[in-house]
């Protein structure tokens, strides 16, 4: 097996996925903390912290960081999720030590310069504004918040503008001290890398990092409900959401197969029924977004103001129909799509690095590709029908944005999902 894992004395996990035939290394520090760990009054602090980490350290300015990595043809970036934050780089194999030094520097020694903070605050406020001006983007924040109201898992990753405008340097530093502990961090690499040497480098960069227990996220509670906002747009953007499952749930792979079968490609039920047969939409797809203890299953569509009245009954009908009929050919096709996606992702050093780190954060161990493929292959028609029946008996989440006058009432949609 190409994957090796070592735990340092302070609890930090170091992992590598060695790929001898490539010339690059993707590496990063992945922290098991994100938006759902924020108190409501600090919503947006995890994302602002991620931005500020790349804006200068005790040793490097923001320009130094960019120039040092790009001088060797590399790339560095970061992202914030609801349950994790990542700082990652990709370089040619001979520059792995430099890349890890820079990643460690931005994670451990950010300056949080007051002038940079004010500039970056404005950048994020622009990012929030751009998201609000992008209906097929912001609708996903709305569905998450309505599905999980007044909870960290339901709040927007970018944060609320009022919070971002007032977050202080002390609050950023306090959040980092509380949550960025060694035992909540995975330092991972994939590519042409020697594990023992990488452990030595990680020990030098992170070995004295404190453990810091941090605060656990509150347990997710799916609620569901209705959100609609009238805007003068050409299309109505609609998401129908239902309670999904978490990564560790026995039905996790079943949910992935059901989402693919229902709306995962041009051969899926929704694409064929809603777009090809009826011409109601340009875009329609199903998704399953999992978290450690919960998930959200949903269908997104963008449609015209007049077509939306016909759209929702068709979508609800297709979900209900899966309860009764699952064709073996479409089931094979959905499983094949998922397996191909997993296997294709293994051709990217960045994809393998991120997958390795996420598995360690979620499961506490690497999950072999063969195990994932077996989990997908084990999903049969009975499992898909059982999960579809569970969804069809749930309280939905309905969000719509645009000319929403013809969108069915929440009670009408909910009546189709009554137990």
C-alpha positions in Angstrom: 0.0 0.0 0.0 1.4 3.4 -0.9 -0.1 5.2 2.1 1.8 5.5 5.4 0.7 7.3 8.6 2.7 8.5 11.5 1.5 10.3 14.6 3.9 12.8 16.3 4.2 12.9 20.1 2.0 16.0 20.2 -0.9 14.2 18.4 -0.4 15.7 15.0 -1.0 13.1 12.2 1.5 13.0 9.3 0.5 11.0 6.2 1.9 10.3 2.8 0.6 8.7 -0.4 3.7 7.9 -2.4 3.3 7.8 -6.2 6.8 7.0 -7.7 6.0 7.6 -11.3 5.0 11.4 -11.0 7.2 14.4 -10.8 5.1 16.5 -8.4 4.1 16.6 -4.7 0.9 18.0 -3.4 0.9 18.7 0.4 -0.9 20.6 3.0 -2.0 21.2 6.5 -5.6 20.2 7.1 -7.4 21.4 10.3 -10.5 19.7 11.5 -12.3 22.9 12.3 -14.6 25.1 10.1 -17.7 27.2 10.0 -19.8 24.8 12.2 -17.3 25.4 15.1 -18.0 29.2 15.1 -20.3 30.8 17.6 -23.1 32.7 15.9 -21.6 36.1 16.7 -18.3 35.1 15.1 -19.7 33.6 11.9 -17.1 34.1 9.2 -14.1 34.0 11.5 -12.8 30.7 10.1 -12.9 32.0 6.6 -11.3 35.4 7.5 -8.6 33.6 9.4 -7.8 31.4 6.3 -7.5 34.5 4.1 -5.3 36.3 6.7 -2.9 33.4 7.1 -1.7 34.0 3.5 -1.4 37.8 4.0 1.9 37.7 5.8 3.8 35.9 8.6 6.6 36.9 11.0 9.1 35.8 8.2 7.3 36.5 5.0 5.1 39.2 3.5 2.1 38.2 1.4 4.2 39.1 -1.7 7.1 36.9 -0.4 4.7 34.0 0.0 3.5 34.3 -3.6 6.9 34.9 -5.1 8.7 32.1 -3.2 6.2 29.4 -4.3 5.9 30.8 -7.9 9.6 31.2 -8.3 9.8 27.4 -8.4 6.7 27.0 -10.5 4.5 26.0 -7.6 1.0 26.9 -6.4 -0.4 27.7 -2.9 -3.9 28.2 -1.8 -6.4 27.6 1.0 -10.1 27.0 1.6 -12.6 26.9 4.4 -15.4 24.3 4.7 -18.1 23.7 7.3 -15.9 21.1 9.1 -12.3 21.8 8.0 -9.9 24.4 6.8 -7.0 23.6 4.5 -3.7 25.2 3.5 -2.2 23.4 0.5 0.5 23.7 -2.1 1.7 21.8 -5.2 5.3 21.8 -6.4 7.8 19.8 -8.3 9.2 17.0 -6.1 12.5 18.7 -5.4 10.7 21.7 -3.9 8.6 19.8 -1.3 10.6 21.0 1.6 10.2 24.7 0.6 6.4 24.1 0.1 6.0 22.6 3.6 8.1 25.4 5.1 5.7 28.0 3.6 2.6 26.1 4.6 3.8 25.6 8.1 4.7 29.3 8.3 1.3 30.5 7.2 -0.5 28.1 9.6 1.8 28.8 12.6 3.0 32.3 12.3 0.4 34.6 10.7 1.0 38.2 11.6 -2.7 39.3 11.3 -1.3 42.8 10.5 -4.1 45.4 11.3 -3.7 47.2 7.9 -3.8 43.9 6.0 -6.9 42.9 8.1 -8.8 45.9 7.0 -7.9 45.4 3.4 -8.8 41.7 3.5 -12.0 42.4 5.3 -13.1 44.5 2.3 -12.1 41.8 -0.1 -14.3 39.3 1.8 -17.2 41.7 1.9 -16.9 42.0 -1.9 -16.8 38.2 -2.0 -20.0 38.0 0.0 -21.6 40.6 -2.2 -20.6 38.7 -5.3 -22.2 35.5 -3.8 -25.4 37.3 -3.2 -25.4 38.5 -6.8 -25.0 34.9 -8.0 -28.4 33.3 -7.5 -27.3 29.7 -8.4 -24.6 30.1 -5.7 -26.3 31.8 -2.8 -29.4 29.5 -3.1 -27.2 26.7 -1.6 -26.5 28.9 1.5 -30.2 29.5 1.9 -31.1 25.8 1.7 -28.4 24.9 4.3 -29.6 27.5 6.7 -33.3 26.6 6.4 -32.5 22.9 6.7 -30.3 23.5 9.8 -31.5 26.8 11.3 -29.7 28.5 14.2 -26.8 26.0 14.0 -23.2 26.3 13.0 -23.6 23.7 10.3 -26.3 25.9 8.7 -24.4 29.2 8.7 -22.7 30.5 5.6 -19.0 29.7 5.2 -18.2 33.3 4.0 -19.9 34.6 7.1 -22.4 37.4 7.5 -21.4 40.8 6.3 -22.1 42.5 9.6 -19.9 40.0 11.5 -17.0 40.2 8.9 -17.1 44.0 9.2 -16.5 43.9 12.9 -14.3 40.9 13.6 -11.2 42.0 15.4 -7.6 40.8 15.4 -7.9 39.5 18.9 -11.0 37.4 17.9 -9.0 35.9 15.0 -6.1 35.1 17.3 -8.3 33.7 20.0 -10.1 31.4 17.5 -6.8 30.1 16.2 -5.4 29.5 19.7 -8.6 27.6 20.7 -9.0 25.4 17.6 -5.7 25.1 15.8 -4.3 22.3 18.0 -1.9 19.5 16.8 -4.3 16.7 17.5 -6.9 18.3 15.2 -4.5 18.6 12.3 -3.3 16.4 9.5 -0.2 17.2 7.5 -0.4 15.2 4.3 1.4 14.8 1.0 0.9 12.8 -2.2 3.3 12.3 -5.0 6.9 11.5 -5.3 7.7 11.8 -1.6 9.6 9.7 0.9 7.5 9.1 4.0 10.3 9.0 6.6 11.9 12.2 5.2 8.5 13.9 5.2 7.9 12.9 8.8 11.3 14.5 9.7 10.3 17.7 8.0 6.9 17.7 9.7 8.5 17.1 13.1 10.8 20.1 12.5 7.9 22.4 11.4 5.1 21.2 13.7 6.6 19.0 16.4 6.4 21.8 19.1 2.8 22.7 18.2 0.5 22.6 21.3 -2.3 20.1 21.4 -5.2 22.5 22.2 -8.4 20.6 22.6 -10.7 23.2 21.1 -14.5 23.2 21.2 -16.6 20.5 19.6 -19.3 21.4 17.1 -22.9 21.0 18.3 -24.8 18.0 16.9 -26.6 18.8 13.7 -30.4 18.9 13.9 -32.3 18.8 10.6 -35.5 20.9 10.7 -36.5 21.9 7.2 -38.9 24.6 6.1 -39.4 27.3 3.5 -37.5 30.2 2.1 -38.4 32.3 -0.9 -37.1 35.6 -2.1 -38.6 37.5 -5.0 -36.0 39.1 -7.3 -36.3 40.5 -10.9 -34.4 37.6 -12.5 -34.9 35.7 -15.7 -35.1 32.4 -13.9 -36.4 30.9 -10.7 -33.7 29.0 -8.8 -35.1 26.2 -6.7 -33.7 23.7 -4.4 -35.8 20.9 -2.8 -33.8 19.5 0.1 -34.3 16.5 2.3 -32.4 15.1 5.3 -29.4 13.2 4.1 -26.9 11.0 6.0 -23.4 11.5 7.5 -20.1 10.1 6.3 -20.2 7.2 8.8 -23.9 6.3 8.2 -24.4 2.8 6.6 -26.4 4.5 3.9 -23.7 6.9 2.9 -22.8 5.1 -0.4 -26.5 4.5 -1.0 -27.2 8.2 -0.8 -24.4 8.8 -3.4 -25.8 6.2 -5.7 -29.4 7.5 -5.4 -28.3 11.1 -6.1 -26.4 9.9 -9.2 -29.3 7.8 -10.4 -31.8 10.5 -9.8 -29.9 13.5 -11.2 -26.2 12.8 -11.7 -25.8 13.1 -15.4 -27.5 13.3 -18.8 -28.9 9.8 -18.5 -30.4 10.4 -15.1 -34.1 10.3 -14.4 -34.4 14.1 -13.7 -32.4 15.2 -16.7 -34.4 12.9 -19.0 -37.8 13.7 -17.5 -37.4 17.4 -16.7 -35.2 18.6 -19.5 -35.3 16.2 -22.4 -39.0 15.2 -22.3 -40.6 18.4 -20.9 -38.1 21.1 -21.7 -38.7 22.7 -18.3 -35.1 23.6 -17.4 -31.6 24.1 -18.7 -29.9 22.8 -15.5 -31.2 20.2 -13.1 -29.2 17.9 -10.8 -29.4 16.0 -7.6 -26.7 16.1 -4.9 -25.9 14.6 -1.5 -23.7 16.8 0.8 -22.5 14.8 3.8 -21.1 16.0 7.1 -19.7 13.9 9.9 -23.1 13.5 11.7 -25.6 14.6 9.1 -26.2 15.4 5.5 -28.5 17.2 3.0 -29.9 15.4 0.0 -31.3 17.8 -2.6 -32.3 18.7 -6.2 -31.4 22.0 -7.8 -33.1 23.4 -10.8 -33.1 26.7 -12.7 -36.4 27.3 -14.6 -38.6 29.9 -16.0 -41.3 31.8 -14.0 -44.1 29.9 -15.9 -42.4 26.5 -15.9 -41.8 26.4 -12.1 -45.4 25.4 -11.4 -44.9 22.2 -13.4 -41.4 21.6 -12.2 -41.9 20.7 -8.5 -44.6 18.1 -9.0 -42.4 16.3 -11.5 -39.4 16.4 -9.2 -41.4 15.1 -6.3 -42.9 12.4 -8.5 -39.5 11.2 -9.6 -38.3 10.8 -6.0 -41.5 8.9 -5.2 -41.1 6.7 -8.2 -37.7 5.5 -7.1 -39.5 4.0 -4.0 -41.3 1.6 -6.3 -39.0 1.0 -9.2 -35.2 0.9 -9.7 -34.1 -0.5 -13.0 -31.0 -2.7 -12.8 -29.5 -1.0 -15.8 -29.7 2.5 -14.3 -28.4 1.2 -11.1 -25.4 -0.2 -12.9 -24.9 3.1 -14.7 -25.0 5.1 -11.4 -22.5 2.8 -9.7 -20.2 3.0 -12.8 -20.3 6.8 -12.7 -19.4 6.9 -9.1 -16.6 4.4 -9.4 -15.2 6.2 -12.4 -15.2 9.5 -10.5 -13.3 7.9 -7.6 -10.7 6.2 -9.8 -10.2 9.3 -12.0 -9.5 11.4 -8.9 -6.7 9.0 -8.1 -4.8 10.4 -11.1 -4.3 13.7 -9.4 -1.7 14.2 -6.6 -3.8 17.1 -5.2 -6.9 14.9 -5.2 -5.1 12.1 -3.5 -3.6 14.4 -0.9 -6.9 16.0 -0.1 -8.7 12.6 0.1 -6.1 11.2 2.4 -6.3 14.1 4.8 -10.1 14.2 4.8 -10.3 10.4 5.5 -8.0 10.8 8.5 -10.1 13.8 9.8 -13.4 12.0 9.3 -12.6 8.3 10.0 -9.3 8.5 11.7 -7.8 6.2 9.1 -7.0 6.1 5.4 -9.8 4.4 3.5 -8.5 2.2 0.7 -9.9 2.9 -2.8 -10.9 -0.8 -3.0 -13.0 -0.4 0.1 -14.8 2.6 -1.4 -15.4 0.8 -4.6 -16.8 -2.2 -2.7 -19.1 0.1 -0.8 -20.5 1.5 -4.0 -20.8 -2.0 -5.6 -22.7 -3.3 -2.5 -25.5 -0.8 -3.0 -28.4 -2.7 -4.5 -31.9 -1.8 -5.6 -33.4 -2.6 -2.3 -31.1 -0.2 -0.5 -31.8 2.6 -2.9 -35.6 2.0 -2.6 -35.3 2.0 1.2 -33.5 5.3 1.3 -35.8 6.8 -1.3 -38.8 5.8 0.9 -37.1 7.4 3.9 -36.6 10.7 2.0 -40.2 10.5 0.7 -41.5 10.4 4.3 -39.4 13.4 5.4 -40.2 17.1 6.0 -38.7 18.9 3.0 -36.7 22.1 2.8 -37.8 24.4 -0.1 -35.8 27.4 -1.2 -36.5 29.6 -4.2 -35.0 32.8 -5.5 -36.2 34.9 -8.5 -39.8 35.4 -9.8 -41.2 33.1 -7.2 -44.9 33.9 -7.5 -45.8 30.6 -9.2 -43.7 28.4 -6.9 -46.0 26.0 -5.1 -46.7 26.7 -1.4 -44.5 24.9 1.1 -47.6 23.0 2.5 -48.4 21.7 -1.0 -44.9 20.4 -1.5 -44.7 19.0 2.1 -48.0 17.1 1.6 -46.2 15.0 -1.0 -43.6 14.0 1.6 -46.0 13.2 4.5 -45.3 10.0 6.3 
